[in-house]
Amino acid sequence: MSEHKYVPADIEKKWQQYWEEAGINHTDEASDKPYFYCLEQFPYPSGRLHMGHVRVYSIGDVIARFKRMHGFNVLHPMGWDAFGMPAENAAIKNKSHPAPWTYDNIAFMRNQQKELGVSYDWEREVTTCKPDYYKWTQWLFLLFYERGLAYKKKGAVNWCPECATVLANEQVENGACWRCGTEVVKKDLEQWYLRITDYAERLLNDLDHLPGWPERVKTMQRNWIGKSTGTEIIFGIDKHDGLLTVFTTRPDTLYGVTYLVLAPEHPDLDRITRKSPKRDEIRAFVEEVRKKSEIERTSDTAEKVGMFTGEYAIHPKTGDPIPIWIANYVLPDYGTGAVMGVPAHDQRDFEFATKYNLPIQPVVQPEDAPLELPLREAYTGEGVLVNSDRFNGLHNLEAIDRISANLEQEGKGKRTVSYRLRDWLISRQRYWGCPIPVVYCDNCGTVPVPKDQLPVLLPEQVQFEVAGKSPLATNESFVNTTCPSCGGKATRETDTMDTFIDSSWYYLRYTSAKLETAPFDIEAANRWLPVDKYIGGIEHAVLHLLYSRFFTKVLYDAGLVNFEEPFDSLLTQGMVIKEGAKMSKSKGNVVSPEDIVARYGADTARTFILFAAPPDRDLEWSDQGVEGCYRFLGRVWRLADAHVDLFANRPAADHSGSDARKLWQQTHFAIKKVTEDIGERYQFNTAISAIMELVNAIYGYPETADVGTKLDAIETVLLLLAPVAPHVAEELWRTIGHRDSVHQQAWPKYDPAALVKDEIEYAVQVNGKVRDRVVISKDASQEEIQQLVLTLDKVKEHFEGKEIKKCIVVPGKLVNIVVG
C-alpha cells in the first residue's frame, strides 16, 4: 500500500510540466481524427485572473479534455485582447508606456492559466497588440475598404470627456461611458465607419440557423438589429425648396397627422430654420438636447420636451399646413430622423400634443362603437378608418397596404424596411489601438496604405495628456509621411480602431497563428471552423458576437471562408457572486484564484467552480463548498492509494455476486450519466454529483465482495474525473500502475446490460399519501408486492384497526392501499 498523501503543490506543477514537454495538449494538423474546435473568449490582460475567468476556462477545459478522450483532434487555444483604454489609462497614471504594463500582465495571467492546468495549445497564442497580429487587422480593414464597407463621414458621435475618445452606441450605458462611468456628450467629428447595416437582414435571418445558441442571446441580437417594416412618406415644406421624408409603421393614420417632429440632429433642420427669427433659440434647444443620452431621451418616464420651429410642412394628401417641431424623444438614427405626430393613436404623441396644446384628430375607431371625445388617452387598438377621405370604412390593417400603395402610385412615398442597427463607428482618439492604414494627400485625397507596406506601426514616442486629440497626432514623424500614390507629402490617419475589431476575427487567426503571408490559412480555417463550442459571458451577446458574425459574412462574400457563421454552438456562463453581489474590488468581496490554488490546489478550484451551479446560472461563492470539494478529492486519493497493491496483482472482475452486480451497475450508470451530462447537456454539476455517488458506493462496498469489480470502479472514477480534476486523475492513474497519460485514454463506455434494473423502488401510499418506500425484485408478482408492503411498520400504523378496501399495484412505480 502506498503512503503518499494528497498535497496538491507536490503534483500539480509536475504534471503541468510533463503535459507541456510531452505535447499532450498540442494540436496535430496532420491527424486523421475528427476535428473539434473548443474556444473560450480571450481575456483583456488586466493583470489578474478572477473567479469569473476560472469558471469559463474550467468549463472550456472540461469540454476540450472530454472530446480528446472521445477520439477528437481538439483545437483549444488562448490569446489576449490586448489593446484598449485600461492600458493607456495606466500608462498615463504611471507616466509609462502601455506596452510594458500589458506584457507584464500577460505574463502573469498566462502563468495563472497554466497553474489551473488548462489544456491550451500555447503554440497558438495570439496577442492583438503585437505587429504580427495587427498587421492583419489592418489588412482586413483594407479588405472592407476595397469592398465599399469602410468609409469616413462627419457626424454626431458619443464623446467621453474623461477618456477623450468616441464611443459606439453600444458602449454607452445609461448615458455614461462603459469604461469609466463619465457622462457622455455629443460631438461632431469626422469618423471611420463599417457598413454593418448592409448585412442587417442577413444578420437577422441567419439567427434562425443557429440552434446551438441560447434563445436569450438570439433575442438580444434581434432586438438590437431592430427591424421595422413601414412606409416612407414625403411631405413638402411650405415656402421652402426640398422635401421631408418621414418613416412610419402606421401609414393608416396618415390623415391623423397634426404635426411633424424632427430630431434636433436632423440634417435639414438648419436649412429649414435658416431665416427663422427663433434661430438662436432653436440652436440652444438643440445643444441642450444633445447632452442627453439616447436612453434618457427615449425612456417612457422621461419628459417629452419640444419646440416649434415656426415652419410648416405640407400634408401629401390634404395639402394642409402641418407645423414642424423638434423634440427630445426623436432620434436621428431611427428611420429618417423625422416622425409623424399622430396624437389620437400614439400615447407618446398624445402626451406631447396635450402638453403643447396641439390638435388631436382621431382616424381609427372601434368597429362596434365610436370613440368618446375628447380622448383621455390615445386609442392604439384596431378598427375602421374615419376622417380619412376615400379610405373611410376600411379596416386599419387593410388601410396600411392600401394607403402605402396609393402613395407609391402618386410618387409621394414607398414601402421600406428600417433598422435600429446603425453603421459601426470604429474610430477612437487613443493611442493603444490598431492604427488605421490610411493617409491623406492634398493631390490624391484619401489613400489606403498598400498591403505590402503593412503594418503601419505604432510609434513609441507620443504624448497622452493632450485632451481631445489622439496621442498619435503628437508624433510628427508618424503623422507626416509620403503619399503611396503620387509620392507627395501626406499625413497619416491618427485615429485607431475600436478594439472590438481585434476580437472580431481572432478565432480565425488561431487556426494558423504563425502564418506570415496572410491573416489565416484558408484551408485551415475551413477545416476547423465554425467553432464547435464557444464559451463566454452574456455581456458580449450584442457587441462581440454581432461584430464577429458580420466579419465572417464579409469574409465569406470575399471567398476567404466557406462558412457564414463563426460559432456553431454557444455557452454563456453565469457570474460568480459572493454575498449577493458580483465579485468586485469595490465591494470587497473578491476571492483570489491564487489563494485558492495555493491553499487547496487547482483541482479543488476547478471542481468547486463546476460543481456549485449549472454553467448558465450565477454561482454563489461558498467557502464551505470549496472545503467540501477538497475533501472529496482527498477521498478519491485515499481510495486509489489504498488499492495500489491490489492493482499490481489485478484479478479479473466477476460481478455475478449481488454486491458486485450492484457496484457494476452503478459504475455503468455513472459512465452513462457523466457522458451525457458533459457531452450533451453541459451540466457539469450533475456529472460531478454522479462521480461522488459512485465514490460513496465504492467506499460502502463490502471487503468480502469481488475485488476486480471494485478496481474497475476505481479506475472508472479516475477516467470520469480526468477532465474536471486533471492533476489528481493523472497522479492516481500512474499510481495504480498505468504508464500512459490518463488524458490520452479512451473515454469509458457503458454496458447497456448493466443498466437493466434487478430491483425497483416502489412508493407506498395509504389513501394516496406516500408513507414509505421499498425496493423489490423486478420479478416479484403483484401478490408478493402486496404482502411485503403490508408488513412495513411505517405503512401499518396508517391502516391498523381500519378496513383495507383495495391494494392497487402500479407496476414499476407505486402501491396504493385504500382503507375505510
N, C-alpha and C positions, 0 to 999 in steps of 0.2 A: 504493500500500500504506500503510495506516495504521500509525502507530508508537506508539500509546498502549499503555502497559504495564498489566498486571493489578495494580492497587493497590486492594484491597477498600475501604479507607476513602474512596477517591475516588468510588466508585459507589454504595455501599450506602445511605447517608443520602439521596443524591439521589433514588434510586428509591423509597425509603420515603416520602419527602415527596410525590413525584409520585403514587404509588398512593393516598395519603390525600386529596390535593387533587382528584384525578380521580374519586374514589369507586369505584376498581376493586374493592374488597372489600365495597362496600355491598350489602346485600340488598334487592332490589326486590320489595315485596309485590305490585305490580301485574303482575309478569312472568307471561307465559303459558308459561314454560319449566317442565319438570317440577321438583318440589321435592326437595331433598336436605339433610337436617339432619346436619351433622358436628359432634361435640362432644367436647372433652377435659374431663375432670373439673377443675373450677375449683380453684385452689390456696388454701391458707391463706397470707395475706400475712406471712410470717415475716421478710421483709427482703431476701432474695437468692434468685434462681433457682439451682438446682443442675443438674447434668447429667441427673438424672432428669427434671426439668422440660423441659429441652431436648429430651430424647428423645420424651416424649409429645407435645409441641407440634409437633415436626418431623413425627412420624407423622401427626397430625391435619391439618397444613397440606398435606402431600403429597396426602392424600385429597381435601381441600377444593379445592385448585387443579386436581387431575386431573378432578374432577367438573365444575367450571366449564368446563374446556376440552372436556368432553363435552356441553356444552349444558344443564347443570342450573342452576337458580336455587338457590344454596347459602346456607344459614344456618350461619355459623361464628362463634359469639360467644365472649366471655370475660368473666369476673367474678371475684369474690373472696368466699371463705368466711371472712368477716372477724371474726366473734365467736369467743370461745374463751379458754381459760386462759393461753396464752403471752402474749397482750397484757396480761392482768390481772397476771400474774406480773412482766412487765417494768415495768408501772406501779408495782407495789409496790416493786420493786428500785430504780427510778429516782425514786421519790416524785413520780410524774407521773400524768396521766390516760391510759387506754388509747387513746383516740381519736387523739391526735396521732401516737403510735407506729404505730398501724395505718395511718393515712392516708399517713404518710411512707413506710412500707414499700410500700404500694400504688403510690404514685407511682414509686418506684424500680423495682419489678418490672414495672410497665406499660412503662416505658421500656426495660427489658431485653427484653421480649417484642417491642416494636417494632423494636429493634435486630436481632432474629433474623429479621425480615421475615415474621413470621407474619401470615397474611391474615385477621385478625379484623375484623368489623364493630363498631368501637368505639362506635358509636351504640347498641349493645345492651347495653353494660356494666352489670352489676348488682353491688351491694355490700351484703352481707347485714346489715351493722351500720348502714346508713342507714335513717332512719324511713320513706322511701318504699318500702323493701323489707319491713322487719319489721312495718310496719302490716299487710301482707297475710299475713305469717306468723301474726300474732295473729288475723286474720280466719279463717284456715284452722283454727287451734286451736278457735275458737268453732264452726266447722262440725262438727268432730269432737265437741265437747261437745253440740251440738244433736242429733247423731245417736247419742248414748249411747256414744260411743267414747272420751271423755276422762273420767276420774274420779279421785278422790283417796281414798287409803286409807293406814292406818298399816301399816308392815311393816318387816322387817329388810332393810336396804339395805347395799350396799358403800360404805364410807366411807374416803376418802383423808385421813388427818390432815394431810398436807403441803399439799394443795390445798384442804383444808377443804370438800370437796364430795362429792356422791354420784356413783357410777359405775354405769353399766349393767353387766350380767354380761359383755357383750362387750368392755368397756373394762378388764376385769381380766385381766392376762396373767401367768400363773404366780404368782398370788397377789399381784401388785403392780399399782399404778396404771400404766396405759398411757402416761401423760404423764411422770410424774416418777420412777417406779420404787419409790415408797414402799409398804411392806406395807399391804395393805387390811384393814380390820377391819369387823365388822358393827355396825350401829347402827339403832335403831328410830326412824323418823321418819314424819311424815305427808307423803306424796309424791303427785305427779300421775303418772298412767299413761295410755297409749293402748292400747286393746284390740286389739292386733295379733293376739292369739290367735283372735279372731273370724274372722280371714282365713287362719288356718293352712292349712286344707285347700285353699283356692284358691291360696295362695302356693306350695304344694307341687305341686298338679296342673298348674298353668299353666307350670311349668318345662318340661313336655313340649311346650309350644307355642313354645319359643324355640330353634329350630335354629341361629340365628346366635350363640348363646352357647357358650363353651368348656365342654366336659363337666365339666372340673375345677371350674369355678365352680358349675355346677348341683349337682354332688355336694356341695360345701361347704354350699350352701343347704339341700339335702335333709337333710344330717346335722344342721344347726343347728335346723331345724324339728323333726326327730326324732320322726316319727310312730310310735306303738306301738299295736297293736290287742290288746286284752286284756279282762279282766273285773274289775269292782269287786265285792269280796266283803265282806259285812257281818259283823263279829264283835261279839258282845255284850261288855260289860265286867262282870266279876264284882264284885258289891257296889256297883255304880255305876249311875246312870242314864246313858242315852246309848249310843251305838254307835261303833265304829271301822270305818271303811271302808278297805280295802286294795286297791290296784291291782296286778294281776299279769298277765303274759303267759303264765303256766303254771298255769291252773286245774286241769290234770290232776294236779298234785302237791298238791292241797289236803289230802289225807289224810296227807301227809308233813310238814305244818307242826308244828314243835315249839316255836316261839317267834315272837312278833311283834317287829318293830323299828320304833320311831318316830324320825323326825328330831328332833334336840334342839330345833328350832324349831316342832315340831308344835303347832298351836293348842290341842289338847285335853290336852297334857301337864300343864299347870298344874292343870287341873280334876281329872285322874285322880290326881295325886300330892298333892292339897291336904292330905290328912290323913296322908301318909306320914311316918314317923319319919326317913326319909332325904331329906327335902325340901331341906335345906340342901346336902347332898352333890350332889343332883341339879342344883340351881341352879349350883353351882360347876362341875360337869362340863359343863353346857350352855354356860356362859360360855367355858370353855376351848376347846370345840369350835368355837364361833362365831368364834374368832380365826383359824381356818384357812380357806384359800380352798377353793373348790369343787374345783379340780384336786388340791389336797393331800389332800382328804378322799376322793376317788374314785379316785385313782391305784391301779393294780394293785399297785404296790410299797409303798403306804402301809400302815402297821399298822392293823388293824381294832380299834378301841377301843370298848368299850361299858360299860353299867351297867344292872343290873337295877333296875327301879322298885319292886319289891315288890308290884306289882299284876298281875292276870291277866285275859286275855280269855277268851271262851267260843267254842269251835270251833263254827261254824254247822252242821256235820253230825254230829259225835260228841258235842257237849256237853262235851267235856273242857276243863279249865282250861289256858290257854296263857300262859306267862309273857310279860310285856311288858317289853322292853328299850328303851333308847335307845342309838344308836351313831353314830359319826362318819361312816360311809360312806353314810348315808341322808340325802337332801337334801329340803328342804321343798317345792321347786318341781318335783318329778317325781312324777307320779301324784297320790296323796293325801298324800304325806309319811309313809306307813306301808307297810311291806312284810312279806310272809310270810317267815319263816325256814324254808327247806327244805334243810337241810344235806346230805341224801343226793343232791341233784340240782342244786346250785348251789355252785361252788367257793368263792366268797366266803363264803357261808353256812357251808360245811363248815369253813373255816378259823376262822370266828368261833365255831362250836359246839365245835370241838376246843379252842380256847383257853379257853373258859369252861365246858367240861365239860357241854354241853347235849346232850339226846338226839338221835340220828340215826336217822330212820325211813325206810327205802327203800320207795318205792311204784311205781317203774318199774324193770323189769329186762329184759335182752335176751330176745328170743323163744327163742333156742336154748339158753340156759343161765342158771341163777340167779346172782345177784351173790354174790361171795365176801365173806363178812362176818368181822370188821368191815371196813368200807370204808376203803381207804387214801386215796381221793380221791372227789370227787363223781362220780356217773355222770350224764353230760349227754346221752347218746345216746337214740335211740328205743327203744321196747319195749312190753311189755304191763304193765297195772296189777296190782299186788299190794297187799295190806293196805289196800284201798280199798273195802271193803264190797261193795255190789252192782255196783260198776263194775269189779271184778276181772276180768281176762281181756281187757278192751278194749285195743286199741292206743292208746297215749297220745295220738296225734294225733286220733283219733276221740273220745277222752275229753275233750279240750279243749272240744269243742262240746257233748257230752252233759252234762258236769258244769255248764257255764255255763247250759245250758237248764234244768237241774234247779234251780239256784239261783234263776233268774228265776221259775220256776214257784212256788217256795216264798217268794218275796219276800226272799231273802237275798243277792241280787246281780243284776248286769246286765252285759251285754256293752257295752264302750265303747271309745273311742279316746283315747289320751293323747298329748300333745306335749311335747317338750323345750322348745319355744319358750315363753317367758313374756311377759306383757304388757310393753310398752315403758315403762320408767321414764324420764320426761323432766325431772323436777325437778333443778335444780342450784342450790347455795347459793353463787352467784357473781354478780358484777356484770355483766361484759361478755358479756351474752347477751340474748335477746329476752324482755322481761317477759311474764309470764303474765297475760292480761287478765281477772282475776277479783278481786272484792272480797268481804269477809266482813262481814256485818251481823248484829248481835245479834237483830234482828227477822226478817230475811229469810233468814238463813243464807248459803250460797254463791250469789253473784250474778255472772253474766257481765257484763263491760263491754259496753254496747250498741255495735254495729258502727259507728254514726255518731259514736262518741266515740273511735275509734281514730285514731292509735296511742296506746297507753299509753307515753309517752316515758320513756327512761332519764334519771334526774336526773344532773346533773354532780357534785354535791357528795355524796360518800359516803366512808366510812372502810373501808379494806381490811384493817386489821390485827386486826379483831375475830374471833378464831378460832371456828369452829363456827357462825357467824352470817352470813347473807347480807349483803353490803355494802349492799344496798338497804334493809335493815331499819334502817340507821343514819341514814337521811334521813327525819326525821319528817314533812316536808311531802309526801313521796312516800307514806309509809305511811298517813297519816291523810287520809281522803277522805270523800266523801258517797256514800251508797248510791244507785245508779241507780234502784232500785225504789221505796223509801219516802222517800228524801231525808234519812234519819237518818245518824248517824255510822257510818262503816265504815272498815275497814283493807284495804289492798291486799295481794295475794299478793306476797311478797318473793323467792320463788324465780324463777329464769329458766329458759328452756327449753334442753334439750340441743341443742348446735349441729348435730347430725345432723337436727334438724327443718328448719333452714335449707336444708340441701343435699338435702332430700327433695323439693323442688319447684322448685328454681331453673331447671331445664331448661324449665319451663313459662313462667316469667317472661321468658325471653329472647325468646319469640315476640311479646311486646308490652311491652317493658321500660319504656316511658314512660307506660303506661296509668295513669290516676289514679282510675278508678272501680271497678276490680276487680283481683284478683291477676293475671289474664291474660285476654286476649280469647279467648272460647271458639272462635270461628271460626278465629282464627289458630292456636290450639293444635291444633285438629283437623286443620288443613291441614298443619302441619309435623310433628306427632308421630304415631307414636313416632319417637324419634331413630333415624336410619338407621344411623349408626356412632358408637358411644360408646367412648371410649378412656381407659384409666386403669389403676391398679395393682391387682394381685391382692389386696392387703391390704384392699381395700374390698368383697371378694366377699360377706361376710356383712352387715356393718353398713350401709353406704350403699346398696348395691344392694337389699337386702331392704326397707329402710325406704322407698326410692323406689317400689318395686313396691307396697307397702302403701298409700302415699299415693295412687298412681294409681288403685288399685282403689276406694278410698273416693270419690275424685272421680268415677269412672265411675258408682258407685252413686248419687251425688248428682246425676247428669245434667249434670255440668260438662265432661266429655270423652267422646269416643266410642270410646276405646281402653282396654284393661285393663292393658297392659304399657308401661312408659315407653321401653324401649331395645330396638329390634329386633335389633340386631347389636352384639356386644361384642368389643373387642380389649383384652386385658390384656397390657401390655408388661412385659418383664423389667427387672431392676435394672441400673444402671450400677455396675460394681465395678472396683476397682483393687487390684493386689497381693493378689488373692484375697478381698477383703472389700468390702462395700458402702461407698461413699464416705461418710465422716463426719468432722466436725471432730475428734472424739475420737481417731480413728485417724490423723489427719494425712495422709490420702490424698485430700483434696478437690482437684479441678481446677475452677478458676473459669471459668464461661462467659464472663465479661467479658474475662479474659485471653486466652482462645482467640479470641474475636471481635476483640479489639484486635490480635492478632498475625497471625491467618490470615484473619479475616473470618467473617461469619455463614454464608456458603455452605459454607465448609470445615467448620465445626462441624456444620451440618446434614448434609452429605454423609457425614462420618465416622460420625455417630451412627446414620445409616440404613444405612450400608454394612457396619458392623463385625459385625452379627449379625442373625438374623431377629428381628422385633419381640417375639415372645413368649418369647424366651430372654434370659438375662442377658448383658450386654455387657461384655467386659473392655476397660478403657481401654488405649489404646496411643498413645504419643507418635509412634511411627513411622507408625502408621496415619493420624494427623492430617496428618503431613507428606506422606504418600502422596496423600491426598485433595486437599491444597493443590496438589501438583504436577499432579495430574490436571486440576484446573480451570485451571491455567496452560496445560496442553497444549491444552485446548478453546479457551481465549482466543487463543492463538497461531495455532491452526488457522483460526479465523474471521477473525482480524485479518489474516492473510496473504492472504486471498482477497477482501478488500473491493473492490478494483478489478475483479475478475472478476465479483462480484455486480452491480456497476454496469452491466456490459455482459453480462448473463447469457444464455448460449446455452441453447437447449432441450436437454434430456438425450437422449442416444442410447446406449442400453445394449445395442446389438447386438454390440459387441465383447466378447471373452472377459473382459477385466479389468473393463470397465464392467458386464457382466452379473453378475459375482461381487459387486461392490460394491452393485449394485442389489438383489441377493438378500439380502445381509447387512443392508442398510438395512431392508428389509421384515421380515426375521426379527427384527431389533431392535424394530421397531414392535410386532410381534405379542407378543414376549416381554415387553417393558416394559408393554404394555397389560394383559396377563393377570396379570403378577406384581403390579402395583399394584391393578388393578381387581377381581381375583377372588381372588388368593391372599394379597395384602398382604405379599408377600415383597420388600421394598424393596431388600434387599441384592443379590438376583439381578437385579433390574431395573437397578440401577446397574452391575452387572457387565456386563450386555448393552450398555449405553451405552459403557462402557470398551472393550469389544471392537470396537464399531463405530468408535470414535475411532482405535483401533490400525489397523483396516483402512483408514481414510481416510489415515492417515499412510503406510501402505505402498502406497498406490495410485500406479501409475506416472504420471509427469508427462506422458507421451505419450498416456495414455488419455483418454476423453471427459471434458471439464471439466464439462458440465452435470450428469452423473451425480454427480460429486464434490460440486458445490454443493448438489444435492438432499440428499445425505447429510449435509453440514454443517448445513444448515437443519433437517433431521430431528433431529440431535443436540441442537440448541438447544430444539426443541419438547419432546423427551422429557425433557430436563434441567430444564425450567422449574419443575415442582413441587418438585424437590429443591433446586436452586440458583437461586432466583428472580432474584437480583440480577445474577449473571453472565449468565443467559439473557436477561434484559431488555436489558442493556447491549449484548450482542453482536447481539441481534435488531435493535436500532436501528442498530448499527454497519454491518450488512450491507445496510441500506437500507430497512427497514420503518418505517412511521410509527406504526402502532398497537401497543399493548402485546402482548408475547408471551403474556401471561396472558389475553388476550381472543381468542386464536386457537382455531380448532377443532383438536382432537387429531388427529394424523395417522392415516390408515387404511392398513392393509397391503393389498397386492395379492396375492391367493391364487396368482396365476400365478408370482409371484416366489419362492414357497416350494417350487415343484416342483424337485427337485434334478436338475442336469445330471450330477453326478458323485456316486459313492457311495464311502465309505471302507470297505474290507474289512479284517478282521483275518485275518492269515495264520498258520496253525498248522502245526506239524510234530508229528505224533503227539499232537495235542490240546493242545499248548502254544503260546501265541502267541509268534511270533518276530519279526514285523514287521507294519506296517500300510501299506496302499497305497490311493490314490484312483484310481478307474477310472470311465470313462464309464458312465452308466447304461444305454447301448445296447450295451455290449460283450457279445459272445457268451461262452458258457462256455469255448469253446476259446481265445478271446483272453485271458480272465481267467487260465486255466491257464498259458498260455505266458508271460504277464507275470510272475506270481508266481514262476515257476521261475528267473527271471533276477535276482531280488533277492538281494543279497550276504548279508544277514543270514539269509536263508532257506536259501541254498545250503550254507552252512557246516554245516547240520544234516542234510543228506541226501547230500552228496558222498561217493562211494565206497560208497553203500548203494543197495539196490534200491527204487525207488518202486513201491509196490504199487497205490495209488489216489491220485487227486486229486479230492477232493469239494468241489463249489462249492454253498454255501447262498446262493441269490440275495439280494443286497442286504445280506448280513451277513458271511460269512466263507468262507475257503478252508482246507481241512484236507488236508495232504499226509501220507499214511500210508507210512512206509518200513519195510523189513525190518531 
